[in-house]
Amino acid sequence: MNAEKKSYNSDFLIIGSGIAGLSFALKAANHFKEASVTIITKSEKSESNTKYAQGGIATVWNETVDSFEQHIEDTLVAGDGLCDEDVVKMVVEDAPARLRELMEWGAIFDKTSKGDFSLGREGGHSQDRILHHQDLTGAEIERALIAQVDKTENIQFLTHHFAIDLITEHQVKKRQTSVLEKITCYGAYVLDEKRNVVKTFAAKVTMLASGGNGQVYFTTTNPVVATGDGIAMAYRAMAEVSEVEFIQFHPTALYNPGEYPAFLISEAVRGAGAILRDYYGNRFMHKYDVREELASRDIVARAIDHELKISGMPNVYLDCTHLEYETFKNHFPNITEKCLTLGIDVRKDFIPVSPAAHYICGGVNVNKKGKTSIKNLYGAGEVTRTGLHGANRLASNSLLEGIVFAHRAFENLTQRFDKIKTPKNIPDWNDSGVVKNMEKILITHDRNEVKTIMSNYVGIVRSNERLLRAERKLHVLFEDNKRLYDHSELSVDLCELRNLITTAFLITRFSKARKENRGGFHNVDLIKKEL
Ligand SMILES: Cc1cc2nc3c(=O)[nH]c(=O)nc-3n(C[C@H](O)[C@H](O)[C@H](O)COP(=O)(O)OP(=O)(O)OC[C@H]3O[C@@H](n4cnc5c(N)ncnc54)[C@H](O)[C@@H]3O)c2cc1C
């Protein structure tokens, strides 16, 4: 470690640069003009789940054919009885205003030749209500938000800065905290990867916007940054975490062995009329749900999983051959292009697909104001459990959740920011006694092992025996990793492994504790109880 400055102070510290972190940063910086806003992100500016979002953002835009009530109802049905109805109502009703803001920030959404927004349909939606930018909606949102952030003077945007742990009484007063006391967050310890130094970022307000954890599974649509760091950090700091057992598996990732992360074939493709066929070319969704291909994700993913188990084959197919090619290509240029690079011409070839881990519905508990159970720690986006998704997220509701909760957190802070004191006497990171890790290969092995355990035992369909096995194996990994972590010089790989193991543990433990099947959660040893 070198001897450069290690301690920094800002009014707002934002961990993550997806839709939730960036939109919160813009609001905070533009409203509190004198305040300092720091965004830290572990990779490049735009690298995030947001960047890969294809389908779009759900919102009731055309009230002559759609209504808030229908969007609310669709969300509640997908959530299978576990949504918080008040939260669903709040998010759905906030949506048009938040979308208008995104447009004011420069995000462009597709329009029809008549100049109206081109609204797409996805599984579980009873109306066309998905605003999109071709099949690259997330990349367009990141482009627009980053352009705004870059021209906002009081925002400092630091890339390759990895948040290791939140700072609470545990570090400041050097004592063990308890879940029963009121804990306060004072910022975070952050590894500056390029300079190899752990910095102290003290802050009045910390916003956790660090996204999801798809990387705990082998097959996932999530980029490599999605390692559950935020959930693990918050859990270690004793924040309340819940409903992490509800992992959403996307039914149709492109089956292309060796490609990680898996390329997504957006749900909007089924919304546009694509048909699922088994390995031998037969349709099968009618056996599982009257909505067939447009049933919600949990149902379609389980149906495919079942078909794969029966056939013993690695994939099913998505048939787009009957769709009008020019329209398809215009709406899905990225997917069309990707298929072509693999020799798949959607005019005559079926697209091979299989399910992949895609989204975590639970996470760090936040209330309607984006507040976690820890004082001055807010949360927004995929890292959180808000009550919007219940047991299964409705397609295209998550980008929306991110901007709505970033806004709600900001609104709450307009009431109380002035009363928050600047944290003082925050100790620097203590790295005495650590040595350089000469066996990095152990980290790679363990990372693969977490993924293997989770894919084999805590996948789409679980059982009591599988969950027990997962827990036992994760325990061994946890102990091995703790030894390595306590004695080694820190690296991003090592910290991510620690977080992957913690998140995997939480998913497994919460799965064991759940005593009924709901939405995306299915344990063959349980039945579904009516609420
Ligand atoms: C392929 C794909 C397609 C999708 N399509 C859609 C869609 O069409 N519509 C929809 O609504 N949703 C979609 N989703 C889900 C949606 O993209 C995400 O839920 C949403 O973008 C999450 O936003 P976020 O801001 O919470 O997190 P993210 O966008 O994931 O951002 C998290 C940020 O935190 C950073 N970070 C993480 N850990 C640390 C750390 N320790 N230190 C510093 N920085 C850290 C990351 O680098 C990243 O910048 C899709 C997801 C994927 C993967």
The ligand as a Gaussian input file, in Angstrom:
#p B3LYP/6-31G(d) Opt

LIG

0 1
 C      -29.683000      -8.693000     -19.423000
 C      -30.650000      -7.947000     -18.556000
 C      -31.819000      -7.423000     -19.094000
 C      -32.721000      -6.719000     -18.294000
 N      -33.831000      -6.153000     -18.873000
 C      -34.639000      -5.370000     -18.111000
 C      -35.711000      -4.642000     -18.686000
 O      -35.913000      -4.672000     -19.890000
 N      -36.487000      -3.882000     -17.875000
 C      -36.287000      -3.794000     -16.523000
 O      -37.027000      -3.093000     -15.836000
 N      -35.267000      -4.467000     -15.958000
 C      -34.434000      -5.238000     -16.708000
 N      -33.394000      -5.898000     -16.122000
 C      -33.153000      -5.701000     -14.687000
 C      -32.592000      -4.305000     -14.479000
 O      -31.653000      -4.031000     -15.492000
 C      -31.911000      -4.164000     -13.133000
 O      -32.698000      -4.681000     -12.108000
 C      -31.664000      -2.690000     -12.848000
 O      -30.964000      -2.125000     -13.915000
 C      -30.887000      -2.526000     -11.552000
 O      -30.470000      -1.191000     -11.457000
 P      -29.602000      -0.759000     -10.215000
 O      -29.272000       0.663000     -10.409000
 O      -30.261000      -1.156000      -8.974000
 O      -28.289000      -1.686000     -10.306000
 P      -27.235000      -1.865000     -11.482000
 O      -27.700000      -1.270000     -12.724000
 O      -26.834000      -3.286000     -11.507000
 O      -26.003000      -1.003000     -10.945000
 C      -25.267000      -1.416000      -9.832000
 C      -23.986000      -0.639000      -9.792000
 O      -23.285000      -0.884000      -8.582000
 C      -21.916000      -1.129000      -8.853000
 N      -21.390000      -1.916000      -7.737000
 C      -21.766000      -3.146000      -7.330000
 N      -21.056000      -3.521000      -6.250000
 C      -20.205000      -2.502000      -5.965000
 C      -19.205000      -2.305000      -4.995000
 N      -18.898000      -3.237000      -4.080000
 N      -18.526000      -1.138000      -5.006000
 C      -18.765000      -0.185000      -5.938000
 N      -19.702000      -0.337000      -6.903000
 C      -20.413000      -1.477000      -6.906000
 C      -21.945000      -1.832000     -10.192000
 O      -20.695000      -1.793000     -10.821000
 C      -23.000000      -0.999000     -10.903000
 O      -22.453000       0.210000     -11.363000
 C      -32.477000      -6.596000     -16.912000
 C      -31.317000      -7.130000     -16.356000
 C      -30.404000      -7.789000     -17.160000
 C      -29.147000      -8.342000     -16.549000

